[in-house]
Amino acid sequence: MHPLVQFSSPQEVKLALGEEQYIASDEISTIMYLSQQLGKPLLAEDPAGVGKTELTAAVDRLLSV
């Protein structure tokens, strides 16, 4: 995640994504939170049509501060 955007919990990530019209599961918000805390990239891998592009767009909007 962008160094200026710091989340204090997976729940905060979930709420922020919700504000960007993305309904994140607990699993997604936890993985995104851990990615930020560890400073590691995140690879979204799943079958077509499950929302990877939408997740990327929501994260992009969050980071466009």
N, C-alpha and C positions, 0 to 999 in steps of 0.2 A: 504494500500500500504506500501511498505517497507519504513522505516524511512529515508533511504538515498535518495530515489527517491521522490522528491517533485515537484508537478505540480502546476503552478500558475493559471491555468484556464482549463475549460473543453476542449477548443480548443487544448491546449497543450497535454492533454491526448489523444485526437483524433489523433493528428499528431504522437505521440509516438507509438500508436497502429498501425497506418498506416505503420510506419517504420518496424514493426514486421509482416507485411503482413496481418493485420486484419483490415477490413473496419468497423469502429465503427460508429454507428448512433450518432446523437446529444444526444439522450436520454441515450445511454450507456455511452458515455464519460462524461456526466453530473453526472450520478449516480456514476461512478467510482471516479470522482473528489470529490464529496460530501462525499463519503465513506472515502477517504483519509483525507479530512479536518476535519471530525468529529471523525476520529479514530475508525470507526465502521466497522464490517465485512460486506461483500457483499454476498448475496445469489442469485445465478443465477437460475431462475426457468422458464422453458418454455417447450413446446412440444419437442419430439425427433427430431433431425436433423436441429435445428435452429442455432447452432454454440456455444453452451455453452462450450463444450470442447475446441474448437478453441480459444475462448476468454480466457479461463483459461491458455492455452498454451502460448498465446501472453503475458499475464500478467506475467507469470512465466519467460519468456525471458526478459521482462523489468526489473524484480526484480533480475535477475542473474547478478548483476553488479560486 
